[in-house]
């Protein structure tokens, strides 16, 4: 109990120090902003109105920051978690202050430039404080200070793997004191961490001031979770359940609340809520801009295709889109008109079906330009897994594991696989497998920044490639 009390006092001291520094940094930012804005002022002190606004902003953090969990423990998280949370919270405080100025008809009494300086400097100081504290605590924890004891219930492979992860992440300050299971066995010799009988869990937690108990068991042993909760019903320790998900092929795993019930996502699309809106705005705006720029080129290509060989200008093909729904995509026709019954044959190097004009378009990837129209229609995205012909999906869906998961997002004109060289003919299962691995990596790590990176890489190495034929 003494150790738990010391840990609680230590955490309270850090929290109090951080709150105090937050207020001082916001006040300092207001004063420095005034010096930057009015550098030739006769006095460096803040006028009454400016000082009052800065003080109100500082005091508002005492209410807003705790509500937004700024001072919660970020022990086992990366540096961006606490930095991002305080930045978001400061934006809330700052915008609330601006609203108060507008509603009180006091906005004209302040320099717009000073307001911008104050907001920016305060954000910089608050984020910098979190980064500094994070690295100081990380260094202390590596040296054995500020440790938090935990135990793991489950001595199977999953429990030992979790313990190994914690030991490897010594910067977190988490210390696994032992593994608990219904019975001990020769497994004891496998692990460097002692294994105890589950019956002694409650007494061990109390005697060693354990702060958290993690239940790490295979799914088939999930029924033992109730027993653990019952054993610790009189203990203030935090109990967390780590289900055996590491062995599953997950995609965008997380937690979603449905009708008030938290559900673990085993395979879900990242295009939900705000992400879906941001992706749609990105696609529509960039597609409209690109089409406006390349429309003269597209007109010239259309005329060239029409006069280079008999047939239509555009080639239309059924492919699978978002959620596996069939869509029709557009390309400039690059082959002589022909018919294939029951199958679609991929283009090969020196394919006799390809026209001379079509070969040039394929090498430069200009035959894909009409797909920006598909983007405006909402059928495709600029960045995403390349759409495969319906017949190819039927061919590979039962051969390659998780093949159809690539349809968790809209297909794209370019993608992570393409900029890494996995484009063109997929004449072996191994080539298709590599393409799918890159597609799933993109879906798992999607962000607007990742999209922009792929677009930039496409400009340098995505249009012309040895596999483009």
C-alpha positions as CSV (number, residue, x, y, z in Angstrom):
1,X,0.0,0.0,0.0
2,X,2.9,2.3,0.8
3,X,4.3,1.9,-2.8
4,X,0.9,2.5,-4.4
5,X,0.6,5.7,-2.3
6,X,4.0,6.9,-3.4
7,X,3.2,6.2,-7.0
8,X,-0.1,8.2,-6.6
9,X,1.7,11.1,-4.9
10,X,4.4,11.1,-7.6
11,X,1.8,11.2,-10.4
12,X,-0.1,13.9,-8.6
13,X,3.1,16.0,-8.3
14,X,3.9,15.6,-12.0
15,X,0.3,16.6,-12.9
16,X,0.4,19.6,-10.6
17,X,3.8,20.7,-12.0
18,X,2.5,20.3,-15.6
19,X,-0.6,22.3,-14.9
20,X,1.4,25.1,-13.3
21,X,3.8,25.2,-16.2
22,X,0.9,25.2,-18.7
23,X,-0.4,28.4,-17.1
24,X,3.0,30.1,-17.0
25,X,3.7,29.2,-20.6
26,X,0.4,30.6,-21.8
27,X,1.1,33.9,-19.9
28,X,4.7,33.9,-21.3
29,X,3.4,33.4,-24.8
30,X,1.0,36.4,-24.4
31,X,3.8,38.6,-23.3
32,X,6.3,37.5,-26.0
33,X,3.6,37.9,-28.6
34,X,3.1,41.5,-27.5
35,X,6.9,42.2,-27.7
36,X,6.9,40.7,-31.3
37,X,3.9,42.7,-32.4
38,X,4.8,46.0,-30.7
39,X,8.6,45.7,-30.5
40,X,9.0,49.4,-30.4
41,X,6.6,49.9,-27.6
42,X,7.7,52.3,-24.8
43,X,7.0,49.7,-22.1
44,X,7.2,45.9,-22.4
45,X,4.3,45.3,-20.0
46,X,1.0,44.0,-21.3
47,X,-1.9,46.5,-21.4
48,X,-4.8,45.7,-19.1
49,X,-7.1,44.3,-21.9
50,X,-4.4,42.1,-23.3
51,X,-3.3,40.9,-19.9
52,X,-6.9,40.1,-18.9
53,X,-7.5,38.0,-22.1
54,X,-4.3,36.1,-21.5
55,X,-5.2,35.4,-17.9
56,X,-8.7,34.2,-18.9
57,X,-7.2,31.9,-21.5
58,X,-4.7,30.5,-18.9
59,X,-7.5,29.9,-16.3
60,X,-9.7,28.3,-18.9
61,X,-7.1,25.6,-19.3
62,X,-7.8,24.5,-15.7
63,X,-11.3,23.5,-16.8
64,X,-10.8,22.4,-20.4
65,X,-7.6,20.5,-20.3
66,X,-8.7,18.0,-17.6
67,X,-12.0,17.5,-19.4
68,X,-10.1,16.5,-22.5
69,X,-7.7,14.2,-20.6
70,X,-4.6,16.3,-21.1
71,X,-3.3,15.3,-17.7
72,X,-4.1,11.6,-18.0
73,X,-1.2,9.1,-18.0
74,X,0.4,8.6,-21.5
75,X,3.0,6.2,-20.2
76,X,2.8,3.5,-22.8
77,X,2.0,5.8,-25.7
78,X,4.2,7.6,-28.2
79,X,5.2,11.2,-28.0
80,X,2.6,12.3,-30.5
81,X,-0.3,11.2,-28.3
82,X,0.1,13.7,-25.5
83,X,1.4,16.4,-27.9
84,X,-1.6,16.0,-30.1
85,X,-4.0,16.0,-27.2
86,X,-2.7,19.3,-25.7
87,X,-2.6,20.9,-29.1
88,X,-6.3,20.0,-29.7
89,X,-7.2,21.2,-26.2
90,X,-5.4,24.5,-26.7
91,X,-7.3,25.1,-29.9
92,X,-10.5,24.6,-28.0
93,X,-9.5,27.2,-25.4
94,X,-8.2,29.6,-28.0
95,X,-11.3,29.4,-30.1
96,X,-13.5,29.8,-27.0
97,X,-11.6,33.0,-26.2
98,X,-12.1,34.3,-29.8
99,X,-15.9,33.6,-29.5
100,X,-16.0,35.5,-26.2
101,X,-14.3,38.5,-27.9
102,X,-16.8,38.5,-30.7
103,X,-19.9,38.1,-28.5
104,X,-18.6,40.8,-26.2
105,X,-17.9,43.1,-29.2
106,X,-14.3,43.5,-28.0
107,X,-12.5,41.9,-31.0
108,X,-11.6,45.3,-32.5
109,X,-9.7,46.2,-29.3
110,X,-7.0,43.7,-30.0
111,X,-4.3,43.4,-32.7
112,X,-5.1,40.5,-35.0
113,X,-1.4,39.9,-35.4
114,X,-0.9,39.7,-31.7
115,X,-3.8,37.2,-31.4
116,X,-2.1,35.0,-34.0
117,X,1.3,35.3,-32.3
118,X,-0.2,34.4,-28.9
119,X,-2.1,31.4,-30.3
120,X,0.9,30.1,-32.2
121,X,3.5,30.6,-29.5
122,X,1.3,29.1,-26.8
123,X,0.7,26.0,-28.9
124,X,4.4,25.7,-29.6
125,X,5.3,26.0,-25.9
126,X,2.6,23.5,-24.7
127,X,3.6,20.9,-27.3
128,X,7.3,21.5,-26.5
129,X,6.6,21.0,-22.8
130,X,5.0,17.6,-23.5
131,X,7.9,16.5,-25.7
132,X,10.4,17.6,-23.1
133,X,8.6,15.8,-20.3
134,X,8.1,12.7,-22.4
135,X,11.8,12.4,-23.1
136,X,12.9,13.1,-19.6
137,X,10.5,10.5,-18.2
138,X,11.5,8.1,-20.9
139,X,15.1,8.4,-19.9
140,X,14.4,8.1,-16.2
141,X,12.3,4.9,-16.8
142,X,15.1,3.4,-18.8
143,X,17.3,3.9,-15.8
144,X,14.9,2.1,-13.5
145,X,13.0,5.1,-12.1
146,X,9.2,5.8,-12.2
147,X,8.3,2.2,-12.8
148,X,4.7,0.9,-12.6
149,X,4.2,-2.7,-11.6
150,X,1.8,-4.9,-13.5
151,X,1.0,-8.6,-13.6
152,X,-0.3,-10.7,-16.5
153,X,-3.0,-13.4,-16.1
154,X,-2.3,-16.1,-18.7
155,X,1.1,-17.9,-19.0
156,X,0.4,-19.4,-22.4
157,X,2.3,-18.1,-25.5
158,X,0.1,-15.0,-25.7
159,X,0.9,-14.0,-22.1
160,X,4.6,-14.5,-22.5
161,X,4.6,-12.6,-25.8
162,X,2.9,-9.7,-24.0
163,X,5.4,-9.8,-21.2
164,X,8.3,-9.8,-23.8
165,X,6.8,-6.7,-25.5
166,X,6.7,-4.9,-22.2
167,X,10.3,-5.8,-21.3
168,X,11.4,-4.6,-24.7
169,X,9.6,-1.3,-24.3
170,X,11.6,-0.3,-21.2
171,X,10.9,3.4,-21.9
172,X,7.3,2.8,-20.8
173,X,8.3,2.3,-17.2
174,X,6.0,-0.8,-17.0
175,X,7.4,-3.7,-15.0
176,X,5.8,-7.2,-15.3
177,X,6.2,-8.7,-11.8
178,X,4.8,-12.1,-12.8
179,X,2.5,-14.3,-14.8
180,X,-0.5,-16.0,-13.2
181,X,-2.3,-19.1,-14.5
182,X,-4.6,-21.8,-13.2
183,X,-1.7,-24.2,-12.9
184,X,2.0,-23.9,-13.1
185,X,4.0,-26.2,-15.3
186,X,7.5,-26.7,-16.9
187,X,6.6,-23.4,-18.8
188,X,8.2,-21.8,-15.7
189,X,11.6,-22.5,-17.1
190,X,10.8,-20.9,-20.5
191,X,10.1,-17.4,-19.1
192,X,12.5,-15.1,-17.2
193,X,9.4,-13.8,-15.4
194,X,8.1,-16.0,-12.5
195,X,4.8,-17.8,-12.9
196,X,2.4,-18.1,-10.0
197,X,-0.8,-20.0,-9.4
198,X,-4.0,-17.9,-10.1
199,X,-5.3,-18.6,-6.6
200,X,-2.7,-16.2,-5.1
201,X,-3.5,-13.3,-7.5
202,X,-5.4,-11.1,-5.1
203,X,-2.9,-11.4,-2.3
204,X,0.0,-10.7,-4.7
205,X,-1.6,-7.6,-6.1
206,X,-2.2,-6.2,-2.6
207,X,1.3,-7.1,-1.3
208,X,3.2,-5.6,-4.3
209,X,1.0,-2.5,-4.9
210,X,0.3,-3.7,-8.5
211,X,-1.3,-1.0,-10.5
212,X,-2.7,-3.0,-13.4
213,X,-3.7,-6.6,-14.1
214,X,-3.8,-7.7,-17.7
215,X,-5.7,-10.7,-18.7
216,X,-4.0,-12.3,-21.8
217,X,-5.7,-15.6,-22.7
218,X,-6.7,-17.4,-25.9
219,X,-10.3,-16.7,-26.9
220,X,-11.3,-20.2,-25.8
221,X,-10.3,-19.4,-22.3
222,X,-12.3,-16.1,-22.2
223,X,-14.6,-17.6,-19.6
224,X,-11.8,-17.3,-16.9
225,X,-12.0,-13.5,-17.2
226,X,-15.1,-13.5,-14.9
227,X,-13.1,-15.4,-12.3
228,X,-10.3,-12.8,-12.3
229,X,-12.8,-9.9,-12.0
230,X,-14.4,-11.7,-9.0
231,X,-11.1,-12.3,-7.3
232,X,-10.1,-8.6,-7.6
233,X,-13.5,-7.2,-6.7
234,X,-12.2,-5.6,-3.5
235,X,-9.0,-4.2,-5.1
236,X,-8.7,-0.7,-6.8
237,X,-6.4,-2.2,-9.4
238,X,-7.1,-1.5,-13.1
239,X,-8.1,-4.7,-14.9
240,X,-7.6,-4.8,-18.7
241,X,-8.4,-7.6,-21.1
242,X,-6.0,-8.3,-24.0
243,X,-7.9,-10.8,-26.3
244,X,-5.9,-13.1,-28.4
245,X,-6.0,-11.0,-31.6
246,X,-2.3,-11.2,-32.5
247,X,-2.7,-14.4,-34.4
248,X,-5.6,-13.1,-36.5
249,X,-5.2,-11.2,-39.8
250,X,-6.6,-7.9,-38.8
251,X,-7.3,-4.8,-40.8
252,X,-7.8,-1.4,-39.1
253,X,-8.4,-3.1,-35.8
254,X,-9.8,-0.8,-33.1
255,X,-12.9,-0.3,-31.0
256,X,-16.3,0.9,-32.3
257,X,-19.3,1.7,-30.3
258,X,-22.6,0.5,-31.8
259,X,-25.9,1.3,-30.0
260,X,-23.9,1.9,-26.9
261,X,-22.0,-1.4,-27.1
262,X,-18.2,-1.4,-27.6
263,X,-17.1,-3.8,-30.3
264,X,-13.6,-4.8,-31.4
265,X,-13.0,-4.2,-35.1
266,X,-11.3,-7.3,-36.6
267,X,-11.6,-6.0,-40.1
268,X,-13.1,-2.6,-40.9
269,X,-12.7,0.2,-43.5
270,X,-10.9,3.3,-42.4
271,X,-13.3,5.4,-44.5
272,X,-15.8,6.2,-41.8
273,X,-17.0,9.5,-40.3
274,X,-14.5,12.3,-40.7
275,X,-12.0,10.1,-42.7
276,X,-14.7,9.5,-45.3
277,X,-15.4,13.2,-45.6
278,X,-11.8,14.1,-45.9
279,X,-11.1,11.5,-48.5
280,X,-14.1,12.6,-50.6
281,X,-13.0,16.2,-50.4
282,X,-9.5,15.3,-51.4
283,X,-10.7,13.2,-54.4
284,X,-13.2,15.7,-55.7
285,X,-11.0,18.8,-55.4
286,X,-7.9,17.2,-56.8
287,X,-9.8,15.4,-59.6
288,X,-11.5,18.6,-60.7
289,X,-8.2,20.5,-60.6
290,X,-6.3,17.8,-62.6
291,X,-9.1,17.5,-65.2
292,X,-9.1,21.3,-65.7
293,X,-5.3,21.1,-66.3
294,X,-5.1,18.0,-68.5
295,X,-8.4,18.5,-70.5
296,X,-6.5,19.9,-73.6
297,X,-4.2,16.8,-73.5
298,X,-7.1,14.5,-73.1
299,X,-8.8,16.0,-76.1
300,X,-5.7,15.6,-78.2
301,X,-5.4,12.0,-77.1
302,X,-9.0,11.3,-77.9
303,X,-8.5,12.6,-81.4
304,X,-5.4,10.5,-81.9
305,X,-7.0,7.3,-80.6
306,X,-10.0,7.8,-82.9
307,X,-7.9,8.2,-86.0
308,X,-5.2,5.7,-85.1
309,X,-7.4,2.6,-85.4
310,X,-11.1,1.7,-85.8
311,X,-13.2,1.6,-82.7
312,X,-14.4,3.9,-79.8
313,X,-12.2,6.4,-78.0
314,X,-12.9,5.0,-74.6
315,X,-12.6,1.5,-73.2
316,X,-15.1,0.5,-70.6
317,X,-14.7,-2.4,-68.3
318,X,-16.5,-3.9,-65.3
319,X,-14.4,-4.0,-62.2
320,X,-14.9,-4.4,-58.5
321,X,-15.1,-1.2,-56.4
322,X,-15.8,-0.3,-52.8
323,X,-17.4,-3.2,-50.8
324,X,-16.9,-5.4,-53.9
325,X,-19.7,-3.6,-55.8
326,X,-19.2,-3.7,-59.6
327,X,-18.4,-0.4,-61.3
328,X,-17.5,0.6,-64.8
329,X,-14.2,2.3,-65.3
330,X,-13.0,4.4,-68.3
331,X,-9.7,4.3,-70.1
332,X,-8.5,5.5,-73.4
333,X,-8.7,2.5,-75.8
334,X,-5.2,1.1,-76.4
335,X,-6.1,-2.2,-78.2
336,X,-7.7,-3.2,-81.4
337,X,-11.3,-4.0,-81.0
338,X,-11.7,-7.7,-80.2
339,X,-13.9,-10.0,-78.1
340,X,-13.1,-12.4,-75.3
341,X,-15.6,-14.8,-74.0
342,X,-15.6,-15.8,-70.4
343,X,-12.2,-14.5,-69.6
344,X,-10.0,-11.4,-69.6
345,X,-6.5,-11.8,-70.8
346,X,-4.0,-9.3,-69.3
347,X,-1.8,-7.3,-71.6
348,X,1.7,-8.8,-72.0
349,X,4.9,-7.3,-73.3
350,X,4.8,-6.8,-77.1
351,X,1.1,-7.8,-77.0
352,X,-0.1,-7.9,-80.7
353,X,-3.5,-6.6,-79.7
354,X,-2.0,-3.2,-78.6
355,X,-2.0,-0.5,-81.2
356,X,1.1,1.7,-81.7
357,X,-0.7,4.6,-80.3
358,X,-1.9,2.4,-77.4
359,X,1.6,1.2,-76.6
360,X,2.8,4.8,-76.2
361,X,-0.2,5.7,-74.0
362,X,0.4,2.6,-71.8
363,X,4.1,3.4,-71.4
364,X,3.3,6.9,-70.2
365,X,0.2,5.7,-68.2
366,X,-1.8,8.3,-70.1
367,X,-4.5,5.8,-70.9
368,X,-5.6,6.1,-67.2
369,X,-6.5,9.8,-67.5
370,X,-10.3,9.2,-68.1
371,X,-10.5,7.6,-64.6
372,X,-10.4,11.1,-63.1
373,X,-14.0,11.2,-64.4
374,X,-14.6,8.0,-62.3
375,X,-13.3,9.9,-59.3
376,X,-15.7,12.8,-59.9
377,X,-18.5,10.2,-60.1
378,X,-17.5,8.8,-56.7
379,X,-16.7,5.4,-58.1
380,X,-12.9,5.7,-57.6
381,X,-10.3,7.6,-55.6
382,X,-7.1,9.1,-56.8
383,X,-5.2,6.9,-54.4
384,X,-6.1,3.4,-53.6
385,X,-5.7,-0.2,-54.7
386,X,-5.9,-0.6,-58.4
387,X,-9.2,-2.1,-59.6
388,X,-9.0,-5.6,-61.0
389,X,-11.2,-7.0,-63.7
390,X,-14.1,-9.0,-62.2
391,X,-12.8,-12.1,-63.8
392,X,-9.4,-11.6,-62.1
393,X,-11.0,-11.2,-58.7
394,X,-12.8,-14.5,-59.2
395,X,-9.5,-16.1,-60.2
396,X,-7.5,-14.9,-57.1
397,X,-10.0,-14.5,-54.3
398,X,-9.7,-18.1,-53.2
399,X,-6.0,-18.4,-53.9
400,X,-4.6,-15.4,-52.1
401,X,-5.4,-14.9,-48.4
402,X,-7.3,-11.6,-47.6
403,X,-7.5,-10.8,-51.3
404,X,-11.0,-9.2,-51.1
405,X,-10.0,-7.0,-48.1
406,X,-8.6,-4.5,-50.6
407,X,-12.2,-3.5,-51.4
408,X,-12.5,-1.9,-47.9
409,X,-11.7,1.3,-49.7
410,X,-12.4,2.7,-53.2
411,X,-10.1,1.6,-56.0
412,X,-7.5,4.2,-57.1
413,X,-5.8,5.5,-60.1
414,X,-2.5,5.1,-58.4
415,X,-1.5,3.3,-55.2
416,X,1.2,2.2,-52.8
417,X,1.7,-1.0,-54.8
418,X,2.2,0.9,-58.1
419,X,4.8,3.4,-56.8
420,X,6.7,0.5,-55.3
421,X,6.9,-1.2,-58.7
422,X,4.1,-3.8,-58.4
423,X,2.1,-2.8,-61.5
424,X,1.5,-4.2,-64.9
425,X,1.0,-7.9,-65.7
426,X,0.6,-10.3,-62.7
427,X,1.5,-13.5,-64.5
428,X,2.3,-15.3,-61.2
429,X,0.5,-15.7,-57.9
430,X,3.6,-14.4,-56.2
431,X,3.4,-11.1,-58.1
432,X,-0.3,-10.7,-57.2
433,X,0.5,-11.6,-53.6
434,X,3.0,-8.8,-53.3
435,X,0.6,-6.3,-54.8
436,X,-2.1,-7.3,-52.3
437,X,0.4,-6.9,-49.4
438,X,1.1,-3.4,-50.5
439,X,-2.6,-2.6,-50.9
440,X,-3.4,-3.9,-47.4
441,X,-0.5,-1.9,-46.0
442,X,-2.0,1.2,-47.5
443,X,-5.5,0.6,-46.1
444,X,-4.0,-0.2,-42.6
445,X,-1.9,3.0,-42.6
446,X,-4.2,5.4,-44.5
447,X,-4.0,9.1,-43.9
448,X,-4.3,12.2,-46.0
449,X,-0.5,12.7,-45.6
450,X,0.1,9.1,-46.9
451,X,-2.1,9.9,-50.0
452,X,-0.2,13.0,-50.8
453,X,3.1,11.1,-50.4
454,X,1.9,8.5,-53.0
455,X,0.7,11.2,-55.3
456,X,4.1,12.9,-55.1
457,X,5.9,9.5,-55.7
458,X,3.6,8.9,-58.7
459,X,4.9,12.1,-60.3
460,X,8.5,10.8,-60.2
461,X,8.2,7.0,-60.6
462,X,4.6,6.1,-61.2
463,X,3.9,7.1,-64.8
464,X,6.7,5.4,-66.7
465,X,7.8,2.0,-65.5
466,X,9.3,-1.1,-67.1
467,X,6.2,-3.0,-66.2
468,X,3.9,-0.5,-68.0
469,X,3.1,-2.2,-71.3
